[in-house]
Amino acid sequence: MDFTIKPADEYPIPDKLTTFSEGFYYTLQTLPTWRESEATGNGNNIRNFEKLRDRHQGNWGDPPLTVIDDKLVQYTLKRIVEKTNNTPSTVNRAVSTIKTVLNLCAKHGYIPFVPRIDRMKVEGKRPTPHYRKEQVERLIQIARERGDDTMAQAIEMSAFSGIRQAEMRRLRVWDIDFHKKVFLIGGTPESRAKGRKYRAVPIHDRLLPTLEVRAASSRPMKSYIFDEYRDRYHLSRDWEKCRDRLAMEDRTIQDGHVWRGLRNSYITWALSIGIPTMTVCKWAGHASVTVTEGYYDHDSVRDNANANRM
């Protein structure tokens, strides 16, 4: 199905919506936040829709809007987890997409009501292991030994900013305020001027030289800071080579040590030097301070209080 976003005046408002795909496309065309996020490459809704639609994975295909309920959604999410490498936490993102479509369709009278739909339960969720300061420095060194300065800079960026991998890959020149030394995560300059929420993340001094060079050399039409890693595959490929090399040298590195651990390292280090939990929560973009308090290992925070100075 073609999900090209048309100009608002070229999209005819339908008299009725029958299937989920029709409701999805209607939402994509008419909901401003969806239009903006997909147009800027920051949206995940089309990807979520494709996961749900994929009949080859035993998923729901394209059901009528009026038959979608919690039972169908839970069955579909379970099938996605069983048939793919996705975790329950990952597939739960599709629930937000489903709810948004149903809410908008109900609001505009295409369906009579919105059924209650819950997220898939995540049992025994554990935090991704973080890296010690010396391990991060060694990862950076390994990348440089391989002649891969881009990966070295990406590792450094993640570990000393705490921004998510997707946020780093989408980072553009206009998302950096060099005067205030902050990243502006979320939205575009235009949407921020109109009051759209975003979060300001402080830029560590050691990142400034890299950012200044990359900002000055970015291509004007795209202006991505890490244009080399717009494709997640290339980042994952280069990262795994560095991480596997570190695992050969350091027996404490296990399968659970993944890229996300760099972000966790930043948050752990921030807590370890006494930065208020609420402040760290805002920098990290957590939904609540409970996530910051409960998701990270406070025993390791205390152990690293003196060793891991940011």
C-alpha positions, 0 to 999 in steps of 0.5 A, a space after each residue: 500500500 502506498 503511504 505517500 503523504 499528500 498535501 492536505 488540500 489534495 486528500 479527499 476526506 472519505 465518507 466511510 472507513 472500513 478496514 484498519 489500513 484505511 483508518 491508518 492512512 486516514 490518520 497518517 494524512 490528517 493527524 498533524 503529529 503523524 504527518 510531521 514525524 513521517 515527513 521528517 523521518 522520525 516516525 515509526 507508525 508505518 513500520 508498526 503498521 507493516 509489522 501488524 499487516 505481515 500475514 507471512 508472520 501469521 499476523 492480522 493482515 487487514 481486519 475490519 475496524 469494528 472487529 479490533 479488540 484486545 483479544 485480537 491485539 494480544 494474539 497478534 502481538 504474541 505471534 510477532 514475538 514468536 515469529 521474530 526477534 522482537 521483544 514484548 517491549 518492542 512490539 508494544 509500540 504498535 499498540 500506540 499506533 493502533 490506539 491512535 487510529 481507533 481514537 481518531 476514527 471514533 472521534 470523527 464518527 467512523 466507528 461507534 466506540 474505542 475498545 480497551 486495548 492493553 499492552 503486552 505484559 513484559 515479565 522480568 524486565 531487566 536493565 541492559 548492562 552498562 559499560 564502565 568508563 574504561 570499557 567505553 574508552 577502549 571501545 573508542 580506541 578499538 574503533 580508531 585502531 580499525 581506522 573507523 573514526 565515524 564509529 569512534 565518534 558515534 560511540 563517544 556521542 552515545 556514551 557522553 550524551 545519553 541520546 537514543 541510537 535512533 535520535 543520534 542517527 536522525 540528529 541534524 544541524 538544527 538540532 544543536 544549539 552551540 551557544 547554549 551547548 544543548 541538543 534539542 531532541 524532538 520536532 523541527 525548528 518550526 514545530 518548536 517555535 509553535 510550542 511542540 514539546 522537545 527536550 534539551 540535553 546538555 552537550 559534553 565538552 568532549 563532543 563539541 569538536 566533533 559536532 562542530 566539524 560534522 555540522 560544518 561539513 554536513 550536506 545542506 539538503 540533508 544536514 544529518 550529523 551522522 549521515 553515514 549511519 542513516 542506515 541502521 544496518 551500517 551502524 550495527 555492522 561496524 559496532 559489532 566488530 568493535 564490541 566483539 573485539 572488546 569481548 575478546 579482551 574483557 571477559 565481563 562483556 556478555 551478550 547483554 552488552 549492546 549499543 543501548 548500554 552506552 546510553 545506560 552508561 551515561 545515565 548511570 554515570 550521571 546518577 553516580 556524581 549526584 545529578 538529581 534523578 529528576 534532571 537525569 529523567 528529563 535528559 534521558 526522555 523517560 516517561 517518569 522518574 520511576 523509570 530512571 529510579 527503577 531501571 538502572 542498577 543503583 548498586 553499580 551507581 554507588 560502586 562507580 561514584 568515584 571511578 566514573 566522573 563524567 
